[in-house]
Amino acid sequence: MNKLVSIILTTIERPTLLQKCLNSVITNWPTSVRCILLIGNQNDYDSESYSVISKIIENNPEKDIRHYDLEYDCGISQARNELIHKSLLHNDDYILLSADSILFNESMKDIDNLLPCLQKSDRPEWSYYDLIGLQLNNRIEWEAKLNLIPNQSFELDFIEKNSKEGVWIVGDKVFNVWDCDIARNFWIARTESLLKVPYDEQLIMCEHEDFFWRAKEKNLVVGCTNLCCGTYNKIENTPEYDKIRATNFRIGQQRLKNKYSLKGWVSYKHMERIKP
């Protein structure tokens, strides 16, 4: 039986973006693996987002789409933890993290080609990854080695993506998977690995560095690839969303600094390695 992939995404106060996001997922639904789409809805019951989700489910009965009500503005960390917990009810093997601001591209149909990179092998010379970050167009790169400078900041040492390194050949697909410690919030991971690193629900935003730092402490192996990609879409935020985001970002950043006794947030090395 094919491996099961749970696609999880959360949404709040962005019905237009959500509509485009869900349409892209349906259009580029992976066909070589079993998939379940889990939608965590932080909106009020009478919101436009409810209508968007209901119509998607109604118009695509052949797709396994599950809709979960979450507490309004519960925060991204709690929302993701709840969806990961829901995915366990389906005994999934992998979780693909996305968001209402990400549009799936056609290459997402090839997600099954990444699964061998995430599978353990009896041969010790074969490496595997716990989590692989996917390519995200129109979004700042974040693929880096991650360090914590005591009393200062998280340091991102951007990796150099060399096409001659990290080459994988799966069937007729040739692609790269490069080693890193942190990637963008668009990834696929082994479910059993994620259970070792639940999101810190005190960080309603600015959870990103904390999640990947604790993954590194747990010795999870992280990579990034150019095989599957999506496109980041942020141009249709609502005023309600922007207000929530500004508040949660301020609170989350301060909590992150307090947690690690940091003066700053992030610092950068090798910025020249980021594509213009």
C-alpha positions as CSV (number, residue, x, y, z in Angstrom):
1,M,0.0,0.0,0.0
2,N,1.2,3.5,-0.8
3,K,2.7,5.6,2.0
4,L,0.3,8.2,3.4
5,V,1.0,11.9,3.3
6,S,-1.0,14.4,5.4
7,I,-1.0,17.9,3.9
8,I,-1.6,20.3,6.7
9,L,-2.3,24.0,6.5
10,T,-3.9,26.6,8.7
11,T,-5.8,29.7,7.9
12,I,-7.2,32.9,9.5
13,E,-8.8,36.0,8.0
14,R,-7.6,35.4,4.4
15,P,-10.5,33.9,2.5
16,T,-9.3,35.1,-1.0
17,L,-5.8,33.6,-0.4
18,L,-7.3,30.5,1.0
19,Q,-9.5,30.0,-2.1
20,K,-6.5,30.3,-4.4
21,C,-4.4,28.0,-2.1
22,L,-7.0,25.3,-2.0
23,N,-7.6,25.5,-5.8
24,S,-3.8,25.0,-6.4
25,V,-3.7,22.0,-4.0
26,I,-6.6,20.3,-5.8
27,T,-5.1,21.1,-9.3
28,N,-1.7,19.7,-8.3
29,W,-2.8,16.9,-6.0
30,P,-0.1,14.2,-5.8
31,T,-1.4,11.1,-7.5
32,S,1.4,8.6,-6.7
33,V,0.8,8.7,-3.0
34,R,-2.2,8.6,-0.8
35,C,-2.9,12.1,0.5
36,I,-5.2,13.7,3.1
37,L,-5.6,17.4,3.3
38,L,-6.1,18.7,6.8
39,I,-7.3,22.3,7.1
40,G,-7.0,24.0,10.5
41,N,-9.5,26.9,10.5
42,Q,-9.0,29.7,13.0
43,N,-11.9,31.7,11.7
44,D,-15.3,32.4,13.2
45,Y,-18.1,30.0,12.2
46,D,-19.9,32.5,10.1
47,S,-16.8,33.7,8.2
48,E,-16.2,33.6,4.5
49,S,-13.5,31.1,4.9
50,Y,-16.0,28.5,6.1
51,S,-17.9,28.9,2.8
52,V,-14.6,28.5,0.9
53,I,-13.7,25.3,2.7
54,S,-17.2,23.8,2.5
55,K,-17.4,24.4,-1.3
56,I,-14.0,22.8,-1.9
57,I,-15.0,19.7,0.0
58,E,-18.4,19.5,-1.7
59,N,-16.9,20.0,-5.2
60,N,-14.1,17.4,-4.7
61,P,-15.7,14.4,-3.1
62,E,-13.0,12.1,-4.6
63,K,-10.4,13.9,-2.5
64,D,-9.9,13.2,1.2
65,I,-10.2,16.7,2.8
66,R,-10.8,17.2,6.5
67,H,-11.8,20.5,8.1
68,Y,-11.0,21.2,11.7
69,D,-12.2,24.1,13.8
70,L,-9.5,25.7,15.9
71,E,-9.7,28.4,18.6
72,Y,-9.9,31.8,17.0
73,D,-6.3,33.3,16.7
74,C,-4.9,30.4,18.8
75,G,-1.5,31.0,17.2
76,I,0.5,29.2,14.5
77,S,2.3,26.9,16.9
78,Q,-0.9,25.6,18.6
79,A,-2.6,25.3,15.2
80,R,0.2,23.2,13.8
81,N,0.5,21.0,16.8
82,E,-3.3,20.3,16.7
83,L,-3.1,19.3,13.0
84,I,-0.1,17.1,13.5
85,H,-2.0,15.4,16.3
86,K,-5.0,15.0,14.0
87,S,-2.8,13.4,11.4
88,L,-1.9,10.7,13.8
89,L,-5.5,9.5,13.8
90,H,-4.9,8.5,10.1
91,N,-1.6,6.7,10.8
92,D,0.2,8.8,8.3
93,D,3.8,8.3,7.4
94,Y,4.7,11.9,6.4
95,I,3.5,15.4,7.0
96,L,3.7,18.1,4.3
97,L,3.5,21.5,5.9
98,S,2.0,24.3,3.9
99,A,-0.1,27.5,4.5
100,D,-3.0,29.5,3.1
101,S,-0.4,31.8,1.5
102,I,1.3,29.1,-0.6
103,L,0.2,28.0,-4.0
104,F,1.2,24.5,-5.1
105,N,3.0,24.3,-8.5
106,E,2.8,21.4,-10.9
107,S,6.0,20.0,-9.5
108,M,4.2,19.1,-6.3
109,K,2.8,16.1,-8.1
110,D,6.3,14.7,-7.9
111,I,6.3,14.7,-4.0
112,D,6.5,10.9,-4.0
113,N,10.0,11.1,-5.4
114,L,11.2,12.7,-2.2
115,L,10.0,9.8,0.0
116,P,13.0,7.6,-0.5
117,C,15.1,10.5,0.9
118,L,13.0,10.3,4.1
119,Q,13.1,6.6,4.6
120,K,15.5,4.8,6.9
121,S,17.8,2.2,5.4
122,D,19.4,-0.9,6.8
123,R,22.6,0.2,5.0
124,P,24.5,2.5,7.4
125,E,26.3,4.3,4.5
126,W,23.0,5.5,3.2
127,S,21.8,8.7,4.8
128,Y,18.2,9.9,5.1
129,Y,16.5,13.1,6.1
130,D,13.9,13.7,8.8
131,L,12.7,16.9,7.1
132,I,13.2,18.3,3.7
133,G,12.4,22.0,2.9
134,L,10.7,22.6,-0.5
135,Q,11.5,25.4,-2.9
136,L,9.3,28.4,-2.3
137,N,9.2,31.0,-5.1
138,N,8.6,34.7,-4.3
139,R,9.8,34.2,-0.7
140,I,13.1,35.1,0.9
141,E,15.5,32.2,1.1
142,W,16.1,30.8,4.6
143,E,18.1,27.7,3.9
144,A,21.1,27.9,6.3
145,K,23.1,26.4,9.0
146,L,21.7,27.5,12.3
147,N,23.6,28.5,15.4
148,L,22.7,30.1,18.7
149,I,25.0,32.9,19.8
150,P,24.5,33.1,23.6
151,N,22.9,36.4,24.7
152,Q,22.9,37.7,21.2
153,S,20.8,36.1,18.4
154,F,20.2,33.1,16.2
155,E,22.7,33.1,13.5
156,L,21.8,32.0,9.9
157,D,24.8,30.9,7.9
158,F,23.3,30.6,4.4
159,I,24.3,27.4,2.6
160,E,25.7,27.4,-1.0
161,K,23.5,25.4,-3.3
162,N,25.8,23.7,-5.7
163,S,24.1,21.6,-8.4
164,K,26.9,19.1,-8.3
165,E,26.3,18.3,-4.6
166,G,23.5,16.4,-3.0
167,V,22.4,14.7,-6.2
168,W,19.6,12.1,-5.9
169,I,18.3,9.9,-8.7
170,V,14.8,8.4,-8.1
171,G,13.3,6.8,-11.2
172,D,13.6,9.3,-14.0
173,K,14.0,12.3,-11.7
174,V,17.3,13.8,-11.0
175,F,17.3,16.5,-8.2
176,N,19.4,17.9,-5.3
177,V,18.9,17.6,-1.6
178,W,21.3,19.9,0.2
179,D,22.1,19.7,4.0
180,C,21.0,22.5,6.1
181,D,19.7,23.2,9.6
182,I,16.7,25.5,8.8
183,A,14.5,25.9,5.8
184,R,11.4,27.8,4.9
185,N,8.0,26.9,6.3
186,F,7.1,24.7,3.4
187,W,8.4,21.2,4.0
188,I,7.8,17.5,4.1
189,A,8.9,15.4,7.1
190,R,8.7,12.0,8.7
191,T,5.8,12.1,11.2
192,E,7.7,10.1,13.8
193,S,10.5,12.6,13.7
194,L,8.1,15.6,14.2
195,L,6.8,14.0,17.3
196,K,10.2,14.6,18.9
197,V,9.9,18.4,18.3
198,P,6.4,19.8,19.0
199,Y,6.0,23.5,18.4
200,D,6.3,25.7,21.5
201,E,2.7,27.0,21.9
202,Q,3.9,30.1,23.8
203,L,5.4,31.3,20.5
204,I,2.3,32.3,18.7
205,M,4.6,33.6,16.0
206,C,8.4,33.7,15.6
207,E,8.3,30.0,16.2
208,H,10.5,29.2,13.2
209,E,14.0,29.5,14.6
210,D,13.0,27.8,17.9
211,F,11.5,24.8,16.1
212,F,14.5,24.2,13.9
213,W,17.0,24.8,16.7
214,R,15.3,22.2,18.9
215,A,15.2,19.9,15.9
216,K,19.0,20.3,15.6
217,E,19.4,19.6,19.4
218,K,17.4,16.4,18.8
219,N,19.7,15.4,16.0
220,L,17.0,15.6,13.3
221,V,18.6,15.6,9.8
222,V,17.3,18.6,7.8
223,G,17.8,19.3,4.1
224,C,16.3,21.3,1.3
225,T,15.5,20.5,-2.4
226,N,14.8,22.0,-5.8
227,L,12.5,19.2,-6.8
228,C,9.1,20.4,-5.6
229,C,8.0,24.0,-5.3
230,G,5.3,26.3,-4.5
231,T,4.8,30.1,-4.8
232,Y,4.3,32.5,-1.9
233,N,1.3,34.8,-2.3
234,K,1.0,37.7,0.2
235,I,-0.6,40.4,-1.9
236,E,-4.2,39.8,-0.7
237,N,-4.0,40.1,3.0
238,T,-7.0,41.5,4.8
239,P,-6.7,44.4,7.3
240,E,-7.9,41.9,10.0
241,Y,-5.1,39.5,9.2
242,D,-2.5,42.3,9.1
243,K,-3.6,43.5,12.5
244,I,-3.5,40.0,14.0
245,R,-0.1,39.3,12.4
246,A,1.5,42.5,13.7
247,T,0.3,41.9,17.3
248,N,1.3,38.2,17.3
249,F,4.7,38.9,15.7
250,R,5.5,41.5,18.4
251,I,4.5,39.2,21.2
252,G,6.1,36.1,19.7
253,Q,9.4,37.8,19.0
254,Q,9.6,39.1,22.6
255,R,8.8,35.6,24.0
256,L,11.5,34.1,21.7
257,K,14.1,36.6,23.0
258,N,13.1,35.9,26.6
259,K,13.2,32.2,26.1
260,Y,16.9,32.3,25.0
261,S,18.0,35.5,26.7
262,L,18.7,37.2,23.4
263,K,19.4,40.8,22.7
264,G,18.4,40.5,19.0
265,W,16.5,38.1,16.9
266,V,18.5,36.8,13.9
267,S,21.9,37.6,12.4
268,Y,23.2,36.6,9.0
269,K,26.4,35.2,7.4
270,H,27.2,34.7,3.7
271,M,24.3,36.8,2.4
272,E,26.0,36.6,-1.0
273,R,24.8,33.0,-1.3
274,I,21.2,34.1,-1.5
275,K,19.9,34.4,-5.1
276,P,19.1,38.0,-6.1
